[in-house]
């Protein structure tokens, strides 16, 4: 919170299942506790990969506490179904406390249907053409239009976004600035922020050491 730095923690999968989540939760709460006891000079972001392995019933409290402390939290996981364990369903806590959500691939059928239902509704116009021939051999044609309510995103939209290497689905719950999407998910297309050569160069660098 006082000096710009990067702290990387890795909990190996070889740890017993009961230990790694407890260590991760302890680390997180110690970070949030430090936010109340030190001078705040730098913005702090907490990034947790495969966070479903450390989730607990108090996940919502942790997210609310981080927001009140001004700590940005970035959570990454494979599927929303990972947030259902036994009788505990943490999906509502994620949906209520995360302002930005991004899907790079929606493979689970439940996740696809949840995303389609949350995409909002739109009015679609269906046009039908008809042609009839009377006894004199004369033909008449007609056009009929009807409107019906449909989801903004269809299953085809989701599958096509999954298939594209640079497309993802983005949802921002509250718009601001250039991000004005009305709280509805949209399909976006974005490139990698660095070139493959720069990525390989950084990947080969040794991990920085500190005194």
C-alpha positions as CSV (number, residue, x, y, z in Angstrom):
1,X,0.0,0.0,0.0
2,X,3.0,2.3,0.4
3,X,5.6,1.1,-2.2
4,X,4.8,-0.1,-5.7
5,X,5.6,-3.9,-5.8
6,X,4.4,-7.2,-7.0
7,X,3.8,-10.1,-4.7
8,X,3.3,-13.5,-6.2
9,X,2.0,-16.5,-4.2
10,X,1.7,-20.0,-5.5
11,X,0.0,-22.8,-3.6
12,X,0.9,-26.1,-5.2
13,X,-1.7,-28.7,-5.9
14,X,0.2,-31.2,-3.8
15,X,-1.0,-29.5,-0.6
16,X,-3.8,-31.3,1.2
17,X,-7.2,-30.0,0.0
18,X,-8.0,-28.7,3.5
19,X,-4.8,-26.6,3.7
20,X,-4.5,-24.6,0.5
21,X,-7.9,-22.9,0.7
22,X,-7.3,-22.0,4.3
23,X,-3.9,-20.5,3.5
24,X,-5.3,-18.5,0.6
25,X,-8.2,-17.1,2.7
26,X,-5.8,-16.2,5.6
27,X,-3.5,-14.4,3.1
28,X,-6.5,-12.5,1.7
29,X,-7.8,-11.3,5.0
30,X,-4.4,-10.3,6.2
31,X,-4.1,-8.1,3.1
32,X,-7.5,-6.5,3.8
33,X,-6.5,-6.0,7.4
34,X,-3.3,-4.3,6.4
35,X,-5.4,-1.8,4.3
36,X,-6.8,-0.4,7.6
37,X,-3.5,-0.1,9.3
38,X,-1.1,1.6,6.8
39,X,-0.9,4.7,4.7
40,X,-2.6,4.3,1.4
41,X,-0.2,5.6,-1.3
42,X,-0.6,3.0,-4.1
43,X,-3.7,1.3,-5.6
44,X,-3.7,-2.4,-4.8
45,X,-5.2,-5.2,-6.8
46,X,-5.7,-8.7,-5.7
47,X,-5.7,-11.3,-8.5
48,X,-6.8,-14.8,-7.7
49,X,-6.6,-17.5,-10.3
50,X,-8.8,-20.7,-9.9
51,X,-10.5,-18.9,-7.0
52,X,-13.2,-21.5,-6.8
53,X,-10.8,-23.6,-4.8
54,X,-10.7,-21.1,-2.0
55,X,-14.4,-20.0,-2.0
56,X,-16.4,-20.3,1.2
57,X,-19.7,-19.1,2.6
58,X,-18.1,-15.7,3.5
59,X,-17.0,-14.9,-0.1
60,X,-19.6,-12.1,-0.3
61,X,-18.3,-10.6,2.9
62,X,-14.8,-10.7,1.6
63,X,-15.8,-8.9,-1.7
64,X,-17.7,-6.3,0.2
65,X,-14.8,-5.7,2.6
66,X,-12.4,-5.4,-0.3
67,X,-14.7,-2.8,-2.0
68,X,-14.9,-0.8,1.2
69,X,-11.1,-0.9,1.6
70,X,-10.6,0.3,-2.0
71,X,-8.9,-3.0,-3.0
72,X,-9.6,-4.1,-6.6
73,X,-10.3,-7.9,-6.8
74,X,-9.9,-9.8,-10.1
75,X,-11.2,-13.4,-9.9
76,X,-10.7,-16.0,-12.6
77,X,-12.2,-19.5,-12.9
78,X,-13.3,-22.0,-15.5
79,X,-17.1,-22.2,-15.0
80,X,-19.8,-20.7,-12.8
81,X,-20.7,-24.3,-11.9
82,X,-17.5,-24.4,-9.9
83,X,-19.2,-22.0,-7.5
84,X,-21.8,-24.5,-6.5
85,X,-20.5,-26.9,-3.8
86,X,-23.0,-29.1,-2.1
87,X,-25.7,-26.9,-0.6
88,X,-23.7,-23.7,-1.1
89,X,-24.4,-21.5,-4.1
90,X,-22.0,-18.6,-4.5
91,X,-23.1,-17.5,-7.9
92,X,-25.5,-14.8,-6.5
93,X,-22.6,-13.3,-4.5
94,X,-20.5,-13.0,-7.6
95,X,-23.2,-11.5,-9.7
96,X,-24.1,-9.0,-7.0
97,X,-20.6,-7.8,-6.1
98,X,-18.6,-8.0,-9.4
99,X,-19.1,-4.9,-11.5
100,X,-17.3,-6.3,-14.6
101,X,-17.6,-9.9,-15.8
102,X,-16.0,-11.3,-18.9
103,X,-16.5,-14.7,-20.5
104,X,-13.7,-15.9,-22.9
105,X,-15.4,-19.2,-23.4
106,X,-18.8,-20.4,-22.3
107,X,-18.8,-24.1,-22.6
108,X,-21.2,-25.2,-19.9
109,X,-24.8,-25.5,-21.0
110,X,-26.0,-24.0,-17.7
111,X,-23.6,-21.0,-18.1
112,X,-24.8,-20.5,-21.7
113,X,-28.5,-20.5,-20.7
114,X,-27.8,-18.2,-17.7
115,X,-26.0,-15.7,-20.0
116,X,-28.8,-15.8,-22.6
117,X,-31.4,-15.2,-19.9
118,X,-29.4,-12.2,-18.5
119,X,-28.8,-10.7,-21.9
120,X,-32.2,-8.8,-21.9
121,X,-35.0,-8.9,-24.4
122,X,-35.5,-7.4,-27.8
123,X,-38.4,-7.2,-30.3
124,X,-37.9,-9.1,-33.5
125,X,-40.0,-8.7,-36.6
126,X,-40.8,-11.9,-38.6
127,X,-41.9,-11.5,-42.2
128,X,-43.7,-14.2,-44.1
129,X,-44.6,-14.3,-47.8
130,X,-47.6,-16.2,-49.3
131,X,-48.7,-16.9,-52.9
132,X,-51.9,-18.3,-54.0
133,X,-53.4,-19.2,-57.5
134,X,-57.1,-19.0,-58.2
135,X,-59.1,-21.1,-60.7
136,X,-58.4,-18.6,-63.5
137,X,-54.7,-19.1,-63.1
138,X,-54.1,-15.7,-61.6
139,X,-51.7,-15.5,-58.7
140,X,-51.8,-13.2,-55.7
141,X,-49.0,-12.6,-53.2
142,X,-49.2,-11.3,-49.7
143,X,-46.7,-10.2,-47.0
144,X,-47.4,-10.6,-43.3
145,X,-45.3,-9.2,-40.5
146,X,-45.5,-10.1,-36.9
147,X,-43.4,-9.1,-33.8
148,X,-42.3,-11.3,-30.9
149,X,-40.1,-11.0,-27.9
150,X,-36.7,-12.8,-28.0
151,X,-33.5,-12.8,-26.0
152,X,-30.8,-10.3,-27.2
153,X,-28.2,-13.0,-27.3
154,X,-29.0,-16.4,-28.8
155,X,-27.1,-19.7,-28.4
156,X,-25.6,-19.1,-31.9
157,X,-24.2,-15.8,-30.7
158,X,-22.6,-17.4,-27.7
159,X,-21.1,-20.3,-29.7
160,X,-19.8,-18.0,-32.4
161,X,-18.1,-15.9,-29.8
162,X,-16.6,-19.0,-28.2
163,X,-15.2,-20.1,-31.6
164,X,-13.5,-16.7,-32.4
165,X,-9.9,-16.3,-31.0
166,X,-10.3,-12.6,-30.2
167,X,-14.0,-12.4,-29.2
168,X,-15.4,-12.5,-25.7
169,X,-18.6,-11.5,-23.9
170,X,-18.4,-8.6,-21.6
171,X,-20.9,-7.3,-19.0
172,X,-20.6,-4.1,-17.0
173,X,-23.3,-3.8,-14.4
174,X,-23.0,0.0,-14.1
175,X,-21.9,2.1,-17.1
176,X,-19.5,5.0,-16.9
177,X,-17.5,7.0,-19.5
178,X,-17.2,5.1,-22.7
179,X,-18.7,2.0,-21.1
180,X,-22.4,2.6,-21.7
181,X,-24.0,-0.8,-22.4
182,X,-27.1,-0.5,-20.1
183,X,-25.9,-3.4,-17.9
184,X,-26.4,-5.9,-20.7
185,X,-23.8,-8.3,-22.0
186,X,-22.2,-7.4,-25.3
187,X,-19.8,-9.3,-27.7
188,X,-16.5,-7.5,-28.0
189,X,-13.4,-8.2,-30.1
190,X,-9.9,-7.3,-28.7
191,X,-6.4,-8.2,-29.7
192,X,-3.6,-9.2,-27.4
193,X,-2.0,-6.1,-25.7
194,X,1.5,-7.2,-26.5
195,X,3.1,-9.1,-29.5
196,X,4.0,-12.8,-29.3
197,X,7.7,-11.8,-29.5
198,X,7.3,-9.5,-26.5
199,X,5.4,-12.2,-24.6
200,X,8.1,-14.8,-25.2
201,X,10.8,-12.3,-24.2
202,X,9.1,-11.5,-20.9
203,X,8.4,-15.2,-20.3
204,X,12.1,-16.0,-20.5
205,X,13.1,-13.3,-17.9
206,X,14.0,-14.5,-14.4
207,X,11.5,-13.8,-11.7
208,X,12.6,-10.5,-9.9
209,X,14.2,-10.8,-6.5
210,X,14.0,-8.3,-3.7
211,X,16.3,-7.4,-0.8
